[in-house]
Amino acid sequence: MNISEIVYSVGLSSRSYFCRIFKKRFKCSPKLYQQRLKQIFPSAS
């Protein structure tokens, strides 16, 4: 699932707002978070 799909699925209309609140919560961008998950769980991609 890409970032835009996630933004829409959680009911937000602004990708930039989602990225801001995500970064505050997880201390990294959504893209970096996805990359880290793919490194940890390569078969989940």
BABA-297115 format. One record per residue: residue in three letters; x, y, z of N, C-alpha, C, O, CB in turn. Coordinates in pm, whole numbers, plus 50000, padded with zeros to 5 digits. Last residue first. Glycine has a CB too. Layout:
N
ALAXYZXYZXYZXYZXYZ
...
This chain:
45
SER506454922050164506314932250059505324928149955505084935549860507634934949994
ALA507044902650346505754909450362505504919650252504414925350248505694916250497
SER509624893450324508574885650257507204892350264506284888050195508494871850317
PRO511194910850484511264911550337510154903850266509774907750155512584906150291
PHE511084926250749510164915850700510144915650548509164920050488508744918150756
ILE513184944750768512934935350878512104923450831512374912050869512224942550993
GLN513004958850530514284952750567514074941950674514714931450671515274963450618
LYS510394967750541510774958650433512104951850461512324940450420510844966150300
LEU510584985450757509774973350769510134963050662510164951050689508284976750759
ARG512185005350641512684997650756511904984750773512484974250801512605006150884
GLN510445015050445511715009050406512285000450519512804989550494512725019950368
GLN508385025550606508115014550513509395007350474509444995050471507395019650387
TYR509845046150730509225035650811508935023350724509215012050765507915040750876
LEU510405062350512511505055950583510985044350668511635033950677512255066150671
LYS507745070250454508545063050355509705055650421509965044050390509085072850249
PRO506955084650683506275072150647507085063750548507095051450557504905075350587
SER509885095750870508865097450766508165084150738508725073450765509495103050637
CYS510105093951229510665092051096509525093850995508345093551032511345077951080
LYS508815093951474510175099751465510885096651333512115096651327511015094751579
PHE506195086951512507155076151491508605080851473509505072651458506755068251371
ARG504815111651563504525099451639505655089151632506025083251733503245093151589
LYS505805130151381505775133451524505635120851608506265119551713504625143151555
LYS505335116451142506715119051183506795122751331507735118851400507325130251098
PHE502535117151136503235104251140504655106251193505115098651279503265097751000
ILE502045144151107501625137651232502285123851247502565119551359500095136151236
ARG503265148250850503655156050968503285148851097504115147651187502985169750965
CYS501875130750684503315128950702503815136350826504685131450897504075133750578
PHE499285141950701499535128350747501015126250775501385120650879499045118150642
TYR499795166550575499355166150715499625152350774500125151250886497855169750726
SER500445157750317501445164950396501085165150545501965164050630501595179350345
ARG498055146250230499235137750248500265144650336500895138250420499855134050112
SER494855152150322496135158750301497295149250332497485145050446496235171350386
SER492595139250393492655143850255494005150050221494285152950105491545153850228
LEU491915109150579492515122350565492545126350418492525117750329493935122650625
GLY491055082950627490085093850624490655107850616489945117550644489235092950741
VAL492675061750600492455066450738491565078850743491345084450850493795069450804
SER492765058950324492105048550403491865052650548490945047550612492935035950400
TYR494255081250238492835080250204492115070350296490995072950341492665076050058
VAL496765073750343496155086650379494645086050355493865089850442496785098350298
ILE497185049750203497055049650348496355062350396495465061750481498435048250415
GLU497435059349943496355049949976496105049350126494965048450172496685035849922
SER499755074749973498495081249936497295072249967496255077150012498495084849787
ILE501695054850027501355064950128500005071550097499195073650188502455075750136
ASN500645021749911501475033849909500935044350007499845042750062501535039649767
MET500864988350000500005000050000500915012350000501845013250080499025000050124
